[in-house]
């Protein structure tokens, strides 16, 4: 039996969309989301963004988040190394 990795888009959505509180706890465990940057609210998204230029990759946007101080930002999971 083959086990799919957690960074597989389908696995990620199935695992975390059923209980977003688990995802919230996971994200808030990262150093970037400590203190005033702690995430208070998130929403799991599913839009596919087409590339703006030929030979660029498609992007699947995963999470819309808001910090406790009201900052809104997007979190995208990468399954392979990316420049930038």
N, CA, C and O atoms as a Maestro MAE file, in Angstrom:
{
 s_m_m2io_version
 :::
 2.0.0
}

f_m_ct {
 s_m_title
 :::
 protein
 m_atom[336] {
  # First column is atom index #
  i_m_mmod_type
  r_m_x_coord
  r_m_y_coord
  r_m_z_coord
  i_m_residue_number
  s_m_chain_name
  s_m_pdb_residue_name
  s_m_pdb_atom_name
  i_m_atomic_number
  :::
  1 25 0.847 -1.179 0.000 1 A "UNK " " N  " 7
  2 3 0.000 0.000 0.000 1 A "UNK " " CA " 6
  3 2 0.893 1.244 0.000 1 A "UNK " " C  " 6
  4 15 1.822 1.348 0.801 1 A "UNK " " O  " 8
  5 25 0.610 2.171 -0.889 2 A "UNK " " N  " 7
  6 3 1.367 3.418 -0.966 2 A "UNK " " CA " 6
  7 2 0.696 4.483 -0.098 2 A "UNK " " C  " 6
  8 15 -0.525 4.643 -0.119 2 A "UNK " " O  " 8
  9 25 1.508 5.199 0.656 3 A "UNK " " N  " 7
  10 3 1.006 6.280 1.499 3 A "UNK " " CA " 6
  11 2 1.352 7.599 0.831 3 A "UNK " " C  " 6
  12 15 2.513 7.852 0.507 3 A "UNK " " O  " 8
  13 25 0.359 8.431 0.628 4 A "UNK " " N  " 7
  14 3 0.590 9.734 0.008 4 A "UNK " " CA " 6
  15 2 1.139 10.716 1.030 4 A "UNK " " C  " 6
  16 15 0.751 10.682 2.198 4 A "UNK " " O  " 8
  17 25 2.042 11.594 0.597 5 A "UNK " " N  " 7
  18 3 2.626 12.565 1.533 5 A "UNK " " CA " 6
  19 2 1.617 13.646 1.936 5 A "UNK " " C  " 6
  20 15 0.670 13.935 1.205 5 A "UNK " " O  " 8
  21 25 1.844 14.234 3.117 6 A "UNK " " N  " 7
  22 3 0.939 15.270 3.630 6 A "UNK " " CA " 6
  23 2 0.920 16.503 2.730 6 A "UNK " " C  " 6
  24 15 -0.075 17.227 2.708 6 A "UNK " " O  " 8
  25 25 2.002 16.757 1.986 7 A "UNK " " N  " 7
  26 3 2.028 17.937 1.125 7 A "UNK " " CA " 6
  27 2 1.282 17.724 -0.196 7 A "UNK " " C  " 6
  28 15 1.192 18.649 -1.004 7 A "UNK " " O  " 8
  29 25 0.753 16.536 -0.423 8 A "UNK " " N  " 7
  30 3 -0.131 16.304 -1.567 8 A "UNK " " CA " 6
  31 2 -1.391 17.136 -1.348 8 A "UNK " " C  " 6
  32 15 -1.991 17.081 -0.274 8 A "UNK " " O  " 8
  33 25 -1.792 17.900 -2.348 9 A "UNK " " N  " 7
  34 3 -2.913 18.832 -2.173 9 A "UNK " " CA " 6
  35 2 -4.181 18.152 -1.680 9 A "UNK " " C  " 6
  36 15 -4.858 18.674 -0.794 9 A "UNK " " O  " 8
  37 25 -4.505 17.013 -2.232 10 A "UNK " " N  " 7
  38 3 -5.718 16.293 -1.823 10 A "UNK " " CA " 6
  39 2 -5.608 15.822 -0.371 10 A "UNK " " C  " 6
  40 15 -6.549 15.986 0.405 10 A "UNK " " O  " 8
  41 25 -4.481 15.248 -0.007 11 A "UNK " " N  " 7
  42 3 -4.277 14.776 1.362 11 A "UNK " " CA " 6
  43 2 -4.354 15.945 2.344 11 A "UNK " " C  " 6
  44 15 -5.003 15.850 3.385 11 A "UNK " " O  " 8
  45 25 -3.682 17.051 1.998 12 A "UNK " " N  " 7
  46 3 -3.680 18.239 2.849 12 A "UNK " " CA " 6
  47 2 -5.097 18.734 3.111 12 A "UNK " " C  " 6
  48 15 -5.462 18.996 4.257 12 A "UNK " " O  " 8
  49 25 -5.890 18.863 2.063 13 A "UNK " " N  " 7
  50 3 -7.260 19.357 2.217 13 A "UNK " " CA " 6
  51 2 -8.139 18.376 2.987 13 A "UNK " " C  " 6
  52 15 -8.937 18.787 3.828 13 A "UNK " " O  " 8
  53 25 -7.995 17.080 2.702 14 A "UNK " " N  " 7
  54 3 -8.795 16.088 3.430 14 A "UNK " " CA " 6
  55 2 -8.454 16.079 4.915 14 A "UNK " " C  " 6
  56 15 -9.345 15.984 5.758 14 A "UNK " " O  " 8
  57 25 -7.178 16.176 5.233 15 A "UNK " " N  " 7
  58 3 -6.746 16.131 6.615 15 A "UNK " " CA " 6
  59 2 -7.172 17.368 7.397 15 A "UNK " " C  " 6
  60 15 -7.692 17.253 8.507 15 A "UNK " " O  " 8
  61 25 -6.956 18.552 6.823 16 A "UNK " " N  " 7
  62 3 -7.163 19.778 7.582 16 A "UNK " " CA " 6
  63 2 -8.521 20.443 7.382 16 A "UNK " " C  " 6
  64 15 -8.917 21.262 8.212 16 A "UNK " " O  " 8
  65 25 -9.239 20.127 6.329 17 A "UNK " " N  " 7
  66 3 -10.528 20.781 6.134 17 A "UNK " " CA " 6
  67 2 -11.597 20.220 7.068 17 A "UNK " " C  " 6
  68 15 -12.594 20.888 7.342 17 A "UNK " " O  " 8
  69 25 -11.398 19.025 7.547 18 A "UNK " " N  " 7
  70 3 -12.368 18.427 8.476 18 A "UNK " " CA " 6
  71 2 -12.289 19.051 9.869 18 A "UNK " " C  " 6
  72 15 -13.293 19.141 10.576 18 A "UNK " " O  " 8
  73 25 -11.089 19.480 10.256 19 A "UNK " " N  " 7
  74 3 -10.904 20.102 11.567 19 A "UNK " " CA " 6
  75 2 -9.865 21.212 11.454 19 A "UNK " " C  " 6
  76 15 -8.692 20.993 11.756 19 A "UNK " " O  " 8
  77 25 -10.284 22.408 11.021 20 A "UNK " " N  " 7
  78 3 -9.343 23.519 10.828 20 A "UNK " " CA " 6
  79 2 -8.596 23.922 12.099 20 A "UNK " " C  " 6
  80 15 -7.544 24.554 12.008 20 A "UNK " " O  " 8
  81 25 -9.113 23.570 13.289 21 A "UNK " " N  " 7
  82 3 -8.421 23.905 14.534 21 A "UNK " " CA " 6
  83 2 -7.065 23.191 14.622 21 A "UNK " " C  " 6
  84 15 -6.117 23.726 15.195 21 A "UNK " " O  " 8
  85 25 -6.978 21.990 14.057 22 A "UNK " " N  " 7
  86 3 -5.701 21.269 14.030 22 A "UNK " " CA " 6
  87 2 -4.702 22.036 13.169 22 A "UNK " " C  " 6
  88 15 -3.538 22.183 13.543 22 A "UNK " " O  " 8
  89 25 -5.152 22.519 12.026 23 A "UNK " " N  " 7
  90 3 -4.297 23.303 11.145 23 A "UNK " " CA " 6
  91 2 -3.886 24.607 11.823 23 A "UNK " " C  " 6
  92 15 -2.729 25.016 11.722 23 A "UNK " " O  " 8
  93 25 -4.808 25.258 12.506 24 A "UNK " " N  " 7
  94 3 -4.507 26.502 13.219 24 A "UNK " " CA " 6
  95 2 -3.417 26.255 14.269 24 A "UNK " " C  " 6
  96 15 -2.479 27.043 14.382 24 A "UNK " " O  " 8
  97 25 -3.534 25.177 15.027 25 A "UNK " " N  " 7
  98 3 -2.521 24.838 16.025 25 A "UNK " " CA " 6
  99 2 -1.171 24.542 15.363 25 A "UNK " " C  " 6
  100 15 -0.129 24.973 15.855 25 A "UNK " " O  " 8
  101 25 -1.193 23.816 14.262 26 A "UNK " " N  " 7
  102 3 0.052 23.501 13.551 26 A "UNK " " CA " 6
  103 2 0.743 24.776 13.073 26 A "UNK " " C  " 6
  104 15 1.937 24.960 13.309 26 A "UNK " " O  " 8
  105 25 0.005 25.649 12.407 27 A "UNK " " N  " 7
  106 3 0.590 26.885 11.895 27 A "UNK " " CA " 6
  107 2 1.116 27.768 13.018 27 A "UNK " " C  " 6
  108 15 2.195 28.347 12.893 27 A "UNK " " O  " 8
  109 25 0.378 27.879 14.102 28 A "UNK " " N  " 7
  110 3 0.811 28.714 15.223 28 A "UNK " " CA " 6
  111 2 2.007 28.127 15.976 28 A "UNK " " C  " 6
  112 15 2.580 28.796 16.836 28 A "UNK " " O  " 8
  113 25 2.385 26.895 15.666 29 A "UNK " " N  " 7
  114 3 3.583 26.314 16.280 29 A "UNK " " CA " 6
  115 2 4.866 26.786 15.583 29 A "UNK " " C  " 6
  116 15 5.957 26.608 16.125 29 A "UNK " " O  " 8
  117 25 4.750 27.382 14.393 30 A "UNK " " N  " 7
  118 3 5.917 27.886 13.673 30 A "UNK " " CA " 6
  119 2 6.353 29.228 14.274 30 A "UNK " " C  " 6
  120 15 5.513 30.041 14.659 30 A "UNK " " O  " 8
  121 25 7.672 29.455 14.352 31 A "UNK " " N  " 7
  122 3 8.178 30.710 14.942 31 A "UNK " " CA " 6
  123 2 7.645 31.983 14.289 31 A "UNK " " C  " 6
  124 15 7.484 32.993 14.974 31 A "UNK " " O  " 8
  125 25 7.370 31.965 12.998 32 A "UNK " " N  " 7
  126 3 6.864 33.161 12.311 32 A "UNK " " CA " 6
  127 2 5.494 33.604 12.811 32 A "UNK " " C  " 6
  128 15 5.097 34.747 12.588 32 A "UNK " " O  " 8
  129 25 4.778 32.730 13.474 33 A "UNK " " N  " 7
  130 3 3.417 33.053 13.916 33 A "UNK " " CA " 6
  131 2 3.308 33.120 15.436 33 A "UNK " " C  " 6
  132 15 2.296 32.720 16.011 33 A "UNK " " O  " 8
  133 25 4.342 33.620 16.072 34 A "UNK " " N  " 7
  134 3 4.337 33.780 17.530 34 A "UNK " " CA " 6
  135 2 3.977 35.215 17.896 34 A "UNK " " C  " 6
  136 15 4.056 36.110 17.055 34 A "UNK " " O  " 8
  137 25 3.584 35.436 19.141 35 A "UNK " " N  " 7
  138 3 3.296 36.777 19.641 35 A "UNK " " CA " 6
  139 2 2.149 37.442 18.892 35 A "UNK " " C  " 6
  140 15 1.081 36.850 18.737 35 A "UNK " " O  " 8
  141 25 2.364 38.671 18.428 36 A "UNK " " N  " 7
  142 3 1.312 39.446 17.762 36 A "UNK " " CA " 6
  143 2 1.009 38.936 16.353 36 A "UNK " " C  " 6
  144 15 0.017 39.350 15.754 36 A "UNK " " O  " 8
  145 25 1.839 38.051 15.817 37 A "UNK " " N  " 7
  146 3 1.585 37.478 14.497 37 A "UNK " " CA " 6
  147 2 0.801 36.177 14.592 37 A "UNK " " C  " 6
  148 15 0.531 35.539 13.575 37 A "UNK " " O  " 8
  149 25 0.433 35.779 15.809 38 A "UNK " " N  " 7
  150 3 -0.327 34.543 16.000 38 A "UNK " " CA " 6
  151 2 -1.600 34.602 15.163 38 A "UNK " " C  " 6
  152 15 -2.275 35.631 15.111 38 A "UNK " " O  " 8
  153 25 -1.916 33.503 14.519 39 A "UNK " " N  " 7
  154 3 -3.099 33.433 13.659 39 A "UNK " " CA " 6
  155 2 -4.330 33.201 14.521 39 A "UNK " " C  " 6
  156 15 -4.361 32.285 15.343 39 A "UNK " " O  " 8
  157 25 -5.353 34.047 14.325 40 A "UNK " " N  " 7
  158 3 -6.598 33.863 15.083 40 A "UNK " " CA " 6
  159 2 -7.696 33.232 14.235 40 A "UNK " " C  " 6
  160 15 -8.626 32.620 14.761 40 A "UNK " " O  " 8
  161 25 -7.577 33.387 12.912 41 A "UNK " " N  " 7
  162 3 -8.642 32.888 12.036 41 A "UNK " " CA " 6
  163 2 -8.029 32.442 10.716 41 A "UNK " " C  " 6
  164 15 -7.110 33.080 10.202 41 A "UNK " " O  " 8
  165 25 -8.541 31.349 10.174 42 A "UNK " " N  " 7
  166 3 -8.088 30.932 8.854 42 A "UNK " " CA " 6
  167 2 -9.230 30.336 8.055 42 A "UNK " " C  " 6
  168 15 -10.251 29.912 8.597 42 A "UNK " " O  " 8
  169 25 -9.024 30.318 6.769 43 A "UNK " " N  " 7
  170 3 -10.006 29.744 5.853 43 A "UNK " " CA " 6
  171 2 -9.243 28.948 4.804 43 A "UNK " " C  " 6
  172 15 -8.294 29.451 4.201 43 A "UNK " " O  " 8
  173 25 -9.657 27.718 4.592 44 A "UNK " " N  " 7
  174 3 -9.016 26.880 3.586 44 A "UNK " " CA " 6
  175 2 -9.667 27.168 2.243 44 A "UNK " " C  " 6
  176 15 -10.887 27.099 2.094 44 A "UNK " " O  " 8
  177 25 -8.826 27.492 1.270 45 A "UNK " " N  " 7
  178 3 -9.291 27.880 -0.058 45 A "UNK " " CA " 6
  179 2 -8.977 26.799 -1.085 45 A "UNK " " C  " 6
  180 15 -8.266 25.837 -0.799 45 A "UNK " " O  " 8
  181 25 -9.519 26.976 -2.282 46 A "UNK " " N  " 7
  182 3 -9.224 26.017 -3.331 46 A "UNK " " CA " 6
  183 2 -9.152 26.652 -4.719 46 A "UNK " " C  " 6
  184 15 -9.440 25.962 -5.696 46 A "UNK " " O  " 8
  185 25 -8.790 27.910 -4.859 47 A "UNK " " N  " 7
  186 3 -8.708 28.432 -6.215 47 A "UNK " " CA " 6
  187 2 -7.408 28.017 -6.887 47 A "UNK " " C  " 6
  188 15 -6.353 27.971 -6.253 47 A "UNK " " O  " 8
  189 25 -7.495 27.720 -8.163 48 A "UNK " " N  " 7
  190 3 -6.301 27.443 -8.957 48 A "UNK " " CA " 6
  191 2 -5.977 28.711 -9.717 48 A "UNK " " C  " 6
  192 15 -6.790 29.199 -10.503 48 A "UNK " " O  " 8
  193 25 -4.782 29.246 -9.481 49 A "UNK " " N  " 7
  194 3 -4.350 30.473 -10.138 49 A "UNK " " CA " 6
  195 2 -3.503 30.120 -11.343 49 A "UNK " " C  " 6
  196 15 -2.465 29.472 -11.204 49 A "UNK " " O  " 8
  197 25 -3.927 30.533 -12.513 50 A "UNK " " N  " 7
  198 3 -3.178 30.241 -13.728 50 A "UNK " " CA " 6
  199 2 -1.939 31.119 -13.795 50 A "UNK " " C  " 6
  200 15 -1.955 32.244 -13.297 50 A "UNK " " O  " 8
  201 25 -0.866 30.625 -14.403 51 A "UNK " " N  " 7
  202 3 0.367 31.418 -14.464 51 A "UNK " " CA " 6
  203 2 0.186 32.671 -15.302 51 A "UNK " " C  " 6
  204 15 -0.585 32.692 -16.262 51 A "UNK " " O  " 8
  205 25 0.923 33.732 -14.916 52 A "UNK " " N  " 7
  206 3 0.827 34.987 -15.652 52 A "UNK " " CA " 6
  207 2 1.701 34.995 -16.894 52 A "UNK " " C  " 6
  208 15 1.506 35.823 -17.784 52 A "UNK " " O  " 8
  209 25 2.662 34.083 -16.965 53 A "UNK " " N  " 7
  210 3 3.561 34.008 -18.114 53 A "UNK " " CA " 6
  211 2 3.735 32.560 -18.531 53 A "UNK " " C  " 6
  212 15 3.601 31.644 -17.719 53 A "UNK " " O  " 8
  213 25 4.035 32.367 -19.799 54 A "UNK " " N  " 7
  214 3 4.276 31.033 -20.317 54 A "UNK " " CA " 6
  215 2 5.455 30.413 -19.565 54 A "UNK " " C  " 6
  216 15 6.406 31.115 -19.224 54 A "UNK " " O  " 8
  217 25 5.402 29.137 -19.312 55 A "UNK " " N  " 7
  218 3 6.423 28.359 -18.610 55 A "UNK " " CA " 6
  219 2 6.451 28.599 -17.097 55 A "UNK " " C  " 6
  220 15 7.328 28.063 -16.419 55 A "UNK " " O  " 8
  221 25 5.520 29.389 -16.546 56 A "UNK " " N  " 7
  222 3 5.398 29.518 -15.103 56 A "UNK " " CA " 6
  223 2 4.462 28.415 -14.624 56 A "UNK " " C  " 6
  224 15 3.651 27.907 -15.399 56 A "UNK " " O  " 8
  225 25 4.568 28.048 -13.369 57 A "UNK " " N  " 7
  226 3 3.723 26.961 -12.858 57 A "UNK " " CA " 6
  227 2 2.360 27.480 -12.412 57 A "UNK " " C  " 6
  228 15 2.206 28.654 -12.076 57 A "UNK " " O  " 8
  229 25 1.381 26.591 -12.416 58 A "UNK " " N  " 7
  230 3 0.087 26.901 -11.818 58 A "UNK " " CA " 6
  231 2 0.265 26.932 -10.303 58 A "UNK " " C  " 6
  232 15 1.152 26.267 -9.768 58 A "UNK " " O  " 8
  233 25 -0.562 27.689 -9.623 59 A "UNK " " N  " 7
  234 3 -0.491 27.790 -8.170 59 A "UNK " " CA " 6
  235 2 -1.836 27.405 -7.584 59 A "UNK " " C  " 6
  236 15 -2.883 27.812 -8.088 59 A "UNK " " O  " 8
  237 25 -1.805 26.634 -6.536 60 A "UNK " " N  " 7
  238 3 -3.023 26.327 -5.790 60 A "UNK " " CA " 6
  239 2 -2.877 27.026 -4.445 60 A "UNK " " C  " 6
  240 15 -1.998 26.690 -3.652 60 A "UNK " " O  " 8
  241 25 -3.736 27.989 -4.201 61 A "UNK " " N  " 7
  242 3 -3.678 28.772 -2.971 61 A "UNK " " CA " 6
  243 2 -4.386 28.006 -1.868 61 A "UNK " " C  " 6
  244 15 -5.534 27.589 -2.021 61 A "UNK " " O  " 8
  245 25 -3.694 27.827 -0.765 62 A "UNK " " N  " 7
  246 3 -4.214 26.933 0.251 62 A "UNK " " CA " 6
  247 2 -4.958 27.595 1.403 62 A "UNK " " C  " 6
  248 15 -6.041 27.143 1.775 62 A "UNK " " O  " 8
  249 25 -4.393 28.665 1.977 63 A "UNK " " N  " 7
  250 3 -4.956 29.186 3.223 63 A "UNK " " CA " 6
  251 2 -4.994 30.708 3.237 63 A "UNK " " C  " 6
  252 15 -4.026 31.369 2.860 63 A "UNK " " O  " 8
  253 25 -6.116 31.252 3.673 64 A "UNK " " N  " 7
  254 3 -6.249 32.680 3.939 64 A "UNK " " CA " 6
  255 2 -6.262 32.810 5.459 64 A "UNK " " C  " 6
  256 15 -7.041 32.137 6.134 64 A "UNK " " O  " 8
  257 25 -5.394 33.684 6.006 65 A "UNK " " N  " 7
  258 3 -5.259 33.780 7.467 65 A "UNK " " CA " 6
  259 2 -5.350 35.219 7.940 65 A "UNK " " C  " 6
  260 15 -5.149 36.161 7.173 65 A "UNK " " O  " 8
  261 25 -5.661 35.367 9.236 66 A "UNK " " N  " 7
  262 3 -5.687 36.681 9.870 66 A "UNK " " CA " 6
  263 2 -5.024 36.564 11.241 66 A "UNK " " C  " 6
  264 15 -5.341 35.670 12.024 66 A "UNK " " O  " 8
  265 25 -4.090 37.492 11.518 67 A "UNK " " N  " 7
  266 3 -3.378 37.474 12.799 67 A "UNK " " CA " 6
  267 2 -4.224 38.135 13.881 67 A "UNK " " C  " 6
  268 15 -5.258 38.739 13.594 67 A "UNK " " O  " 8
  269 25 -3.774 38.013 15.127 68 A "UNK " " N  " 7
  270 3 -4.519 38.618 16.233 68 A "UNK " " CA " 6
  271 2 -4.485 40.137 16.182 68 A "UNK " " C  " 6
  272 15 -5.317 40.787 16.815 68 A "UNK " " O  " 8
  273 25 -3.539 40.724 15.443 69 A "UNK " " N  " 7
  274 3 -3.530 42.182 15.307 69 A "UNK " " CA " 6
  275 2 -4.213 42.656 14.020 69 A "UNK " " C  " 6
  276 15 -4.114 43.829 13.657 69 A "UNK " " O  " 8
  277 25 -4.909 41.737 13.328 70 A "UNK " " N  " 7
  278 3 -5.712 42.120 12.179 70 A "UNK " " CA " 6
  279 2 -5.031 42.040 10.832 70 A "UNK " " C  " 6
  280 15 -5.645 42.378 9.820 70 A "UNK " " O  " 8
  281 25 -3.771 41.599 10.781 71 A "UNK " " N  " 7
  282 3 -3.094 41.434 9.497 71 A "UNK " " CA " 6
  283 2 -3.738 40.283 8.733 71 A "UNK " " C  " 6
  284 15 -4.023 39.231 9.304 71 A "UNK " " O  " 8
  285 25 -3.964 40.488 7.450 72 A "UNK " " N  " 7
  286 3 -4.503 39.421 6.608 72 A "UNK " " CA " 6
  287 2 -3.423 39.016 5.619 72 A "UNK " " C  " 6
  288 15 -2.759 39.862 5.020 72 A "UNK " " O  " 8
  289 25 -3.257 37.706 5.457 73 A "UNK " " N  " 7
  290 3 -2.232 37.208 4.558 73 A "UNK " " CA " 6
  291 2 -2.617 35.830 4.033 73 A "UNK " " C  " 6
  292 15 -3.540 35.188 4.533 73 A "UNK " " O  " 8
  293 25 -1.890 35.400 3.021 74 A "UNK " " N  " 7
  294 3 -2.128 34.120 2.378 74 A "UNK " " CA " 6
  295 2 -0.958 33.190 2.667 74 A "UNK " " C  " 6
  296 15 0.193 33.624 2.708 74 A "UNK " " O  " 8
  297 25 -1.253 31.929 2.863 75 A "UNK " " N  " 7
  298 3 -0.233 30.924 3.101 75 A "UNK " " CA " 6
  299 2 -0.342 29.896 1.988 75 A "UNK " " C  " 6
  300 15 -1.413 29.346 1.731 75 A "UNK " " O  " 8
  301 25 0.778 29.647 1.336 76 A "UNK " " N  " 7
  302 3 0.815 28.656 0.263 76 A "UNK " " CA " 6
  303 2 1.836 27.603 0.630 76 A "UNK " " C  " 6
  304 15 2.973 27.928 0.972 76 A "UNK " " O  " 8
  305 25 1.449 26.368 0.562 77 A "UNK " " N  " 7
  306 3 2.364 25.274 0.844 77 A "UNK " " CA " 6
  307 2 3.106 24.911 -0.433 77 A "UNK " " C  " 6
  308 15 2.498 24.790 -1.497 77 A "UNK " " O  " 8
  309 25 4.410 24.738 -0.328 78 A "UNK " " N  " 7
  310 3 5.224 24.327 -1.467 78 A "UNK " " CA " 6
  311 2 5.609 22.859 -1.290 78 A "UNK " " C  " 6
  312 15 6.042 22.452 -0.212 78 A "UNK " " O  " 8
  313 25 5.452 22.077 -2.339 79 A "UNK " " N  " 7
  314 3 5.833 20.658 -2.261 79 A "UNK " " CA " 6
  315 2 7.193 20.413 -2.890 79 A "UNK " " C  " 6
  316 15 7.704 19.294 -2.828 79 A "UNK " " O  " 8
  317 25 7.785 21.423 -3.488 80 A "UNK " " N  " 7
  318 3 9.126 21.303 -4.041 80 A "UNK " " CA " 6
  319 2 9.825 22.655 -3.888 80 A "UNK " " C  " 6
  320 15 9.156 23.680 -3.756 80 A "UNK " " O  " 8
  321 25 11.160 22.671 -3.905 81 A "UNK " " N  " 7
  322 3 11.885 23.934 -3.734 81 A "UNK " " CA " 6
  323 2 11.502 24.968 -4.789 81 A "UNK " " C  " 6
  324 15 11.343 24.644 -5.966 81 A "UNK " " O  " 8
  325 25 11.357 26.220 -4.346 82 A "UNK " " N  " 7
  326 3 10.979 27.325 -5.236 82 A "UNK " " CA " 6
  327 2 11.966 28.471 -5.041 82 A "UNK " " C  " 6
  328 15 12.472 28.687 -3.940 82 A "UNK " " O  " 8
  329 25 12.231 29.195 -6.105 83 A "UNK " " N  " 7
  330 3 13.049 30.388 -5.986 83 A "UNK " " CA " 6
  331 2 12.172 31.546 -5.520 83 A "UNK " " C  " 6
  332 15 11.014 31.649 -5.925 83 A "UNK " " O  " 8
  333 25 12.712 32.406 -4.681 84 A "UNK " " N  " 7
  334 3 11.984 33.608 -4.275 84 A "UNK " " CA " 6
  335 2 11.139 33.485 -3.083 84 A "UNK " " C  " 6
  336 15 10.496 34.454 -2.680 84 A "UNK " " O  " 8
  :::
 }
 m_bond[335] {
  # First column is bond index #
  i_m_from
  i_m_to
  i_m_order
  :::
  1 1 2 1
  2 2 3 1
  3 3 4 2
  4 3 5 1
  5 5 6 1
  6 6 7 1
  7 7 8 2
  8 7 9 1
  9 9 10 1
  10 10 11 1
  11 11 12 2
  12 11 13 1
  13 13 14 1
  14 14 15 1
  15 15 16 2
  16 15 17 1
  17 17 18 1
  18 18 19 1
  19 19 20 2
  20 19 21 1
  21 21 22 1
  22 22 23 1
  23 23 24 2
  24 23 25 1
  25 25 26 1
  26 26 27 1
  27 27 28 2
  28 27 29 1
  29 29 30 1
  30 30 31 1
  31 31 32 2
  32 31 33 1
  33 33 34 1
  34 34 35 1
  35 35 36 2
  36 35 37 1
  37 37 38 1
  38 38 39 1
  39 39 40 2
  40 39 41 1
  41 41 42 1
  42 42 43 1
  43 43 44 2
  44 43 45 1
  45 45 46 1
  46 46 47 1
  47 47 48 2
  48 47 49 1
  49 49 50 1
  50 50 51 1
  51 51 52 2
  52 51 53 1
  53 53 54 1
  54 54 55 1
  55 55 56 2
  56 55 57 1
  57 57 58 1
  58 58 59 1
  59 59 60 2
  60 59 61 1
  61 61 62 1
  62 62 63 1
  63 63 64 2
  64 63 65 1
  65 65 66 1
  66 66 67 1
  67 67 68 2
  68 67 69 1
  69 69 70 1
  70 70 71 1
  71 71 72 2
  72 71 73 1
  73 73 74 1
  74 74 75 1
  75 75 76 2
  76 75 77 1
  77 77 78 1
  78 78 79 1
  79 79 80 2
  80 79 81 1
  81 81 82 1
  82 82 83 1
  83 83 84 2
  84 83 85 1
  85 85 86 1
  86 86 87 1
  87 87 88 2
  88 87 89 1
  89 89 90 1
  90 90 91 1
  91 91 92 2
  92 91 93 1
  93 93 94 1
  94 94 95 1
  95 95 96 2
  96 95 97 1
  97 97 98 1
  98 98 99 1
  99 99 100 2
  100 99 101 1
  101 101 102 1
  102 102 103 1
  103 103 104 2
  104 103 105 1
  105 105 106 1
  106 106 107 1
  107 107 108 2
  108 107 109 1
  109 109 110 1
  110 110 111 1
  111 111 112 2
  112 111 113 1
  113 113 114 1
  114 114 115 1
  115 115 116 2
  116 115 117 1
  117 117 118 1
  118 118 119 1
  119 119 120 2
  120 119 121 1
  121 121 122 1
  122 122 123 1
  123 123 124 2
  124 123 125 1
  125 125 126 1
  126 126 127 1
  127 127 128 2
  128 127 129 1
  129 129 130 1
  130 130 131 1
  131 131 132 2
  132 131 133 1
  133 133 134 1
  134 134 135 1
  135 135 136 2
  136 135 137 1
  137 137 138 1
  138 138 139 1
  139 139 140 2
  140 139 141 1
  141 141 142 1
  142 142 143 1
  143 143 144 2
  144 143 145 1
  145 145 146 1
  146 146 147 1
  147 147 148 2
  148 147 149 1
  149 149 150 1
  150 150 151 1
  151 151 152 2
  152 151 153 1
  153 153 154 1
  154 154 155 1
  155 155 156 2
  156 155 157 1
  157 157 158 1
  158 158 159 1
  159 159 160 2
  160 159 161 1
  161 161 162 1
  162 162 163 1
  163 163 164 2
  164 163 165 1
  165 165 166 1
  166 166 167 1
  167 167 168 2
  168 167 169 1
  169 169 170 1
  170 170 171 1
  171 171 172 2
  172 171 173 1
  173 173 174 1
  174 174 175 1
  175 175 176 2
  176 175 177 1
  177 177 178 1
  178 178 179 1
  179 179 180 2
  180 179 181 1
  181 181 182 1
  182 182 183 1
  183 183 184 2
  184 183 185 1
  185 185 186 1
  186 186 187 1
  187 187 188 2
  188 187 189 1
  189 189 190 1
  190 190 191 1
  191 191 192 2
  192 191 193 1
  193 193 194 1
  194 194 195 1
  195 195 196 2
  196 195 197 1
  197 197 198 1
  198 198 199 1
  199 199 200 2
  200 199 201 1
  201 201 202 1
  202 202 203 1
  203 203 204 2
  204 203 205 1
  205 205 206 1
  206 206 207 1
  207 207 208 2
  208 207 209 1
  209 209 210 1
  210 210 211 1
  211 211 212 2
  212 211 213 1
  213 213 214 1
  214 214 215 1
  215 215 216 2
  216 215 217 1
  217 217 218 1
  218 218 219 1
  219 219 220 2
  220 219 221 1
  221 221 222 1
  222 222 223 1
  223 223 224 2
  224 223 225 1
  225 225 226 1
  226 226 227 1
  227 227 228 2
  228 227 229 1
  229 229 230 1
  230 230 231 1
  231 231 232 2
  232 231 233 1
  233 233 234 1
  234 234 235 1
  235 235 236 2
  236 235 237 1
  237 237 238 1
  238 238 239 1
  239 239 240 2
  240 239 241 1
  241 241 242 1
  242 242 243 1
  243 243 244 2
  244 243 245 1
  245 245 246 1
  246 246 247 1
  247 247 248 2
  248 247 249 1
  249 249 250 1
  250 250 251 1
  251 251 252 2
  252 251 253 1
  253 253 254 1
  254 254 255 1
  255 255 256 2
  256 255 257 1
  257 257 258 1
  258 258 259 1
  259 259 260 2
  260 259 261 1
  261 261 262 1
  262 262 263 1
  263 263 264 2
  264 263 265 1
  265 265 266 1
  266 266 267 1
  267 267 268 2
  268 267 269 1
  269 269 270 1
  270 270 271 1
  271 271 272 2
  272 271 273 1
  273 273 274 1
  274 274 275 1
  275 275 276 2
  276 275 277 1
  277 277 278 1
  278 278 279 1
  279 279 280 2
  280 279 281 1
  281 281 282 1
  282 282 283 1
  283 283 284 2
  284 283 285 1
  285 285 286 1
  286 286 287 1
  287 287 288 2
  288 287 289 1
  289 289 290 1
  290 290 291 1
  291 291 292 2
  292 291 293 1
  293 293 294 1
  294 294 295 1
  295 295 296 2
  296 295 297 1
  297 297 298 1
  298 298 299 1
  299 299 300 2
  300 299 301 1
  301 301 302 1
  302 302 303 1
  303 303 304 2
  304 303 305 1
  305 305 306 1
  306 306 307 1
  307 307 308 2
  308 307 309 1
  309 309 310 1
  310 310 311 1
  311 311 312 2
  312 311 313 1
  313 313 314 1
  314 314 315 1
  315 315 316 2
  316 315 317 1
  317 317 318 1
  318 318 319 1
  319 319 320 2
  320 319 321 1
  321 321 322 1
  322 322 323 1
  323 323 324 2
  324 323 325 1
  325 325 326 1
  326 326 327 1
  327 327 328 2
  328 327 329 1
  329 329 330 1
  330 330 331 1
  331 331 332 2
  332 331 333 1
  333 333 334 1
  334 334 335 1
  335 335 336 2
  :::
 }
}
